[in-house]
Amino acid sequence: MFFFLSIVVGGLFAAGLYLILRRSIVKLIFGLVLLGHAANLLIFTASGLVRARPPLIPEGDLTPGTVFADPVPQALVLTAIVISFAVIAFAAVLIKRFYRTVGSGDVDELKATDI
């Protein structure tokens, strides 16, 4: 499972970087989305995935059992999802304004608008 998730994270990072390096503004947004998902999956993979185990200590015990889910990566990823959603929404509004001003979604058109 760890090997498969490592391949998926690498593929998401590669696809995100490829889209960011393209000349289209819309592809830039999709690249940012893929990089955000790859980073979240990387945090989960690095922390060790545990299936069907709550991040809780049973009542009466002083230490957790042998296998339990770590709640810190879950909180980090939840925070990262909220922040990435806000960044993507802000970037989408900027791109809409860019498209209205320039009339094209190509980054090379920026040079033509300079005075």
Number of C-alpha atoms within 10 A of each C-alpha: 7 11 9 9 15 16 11 15 22 14 14 21 21 16 16 23 16 13 21 20 12 14 14 15 22 17 17 21 20 16 23 20 17 22 22 22 19 22 17 20 18 19 16 18 17 12 15 13 16 13 9 8 12 13 15 13 12 11 6 6 8 8 9 12 11 5 11 16 18 17 12 11 18 16 11 13 19 13 13 16 16 10 13 17 14 12 15 16 13 12 17 16 12 12 17 15 12 17 14 11 10 14 11 14 18 15 14 11 13 12 8 9 9 6 4
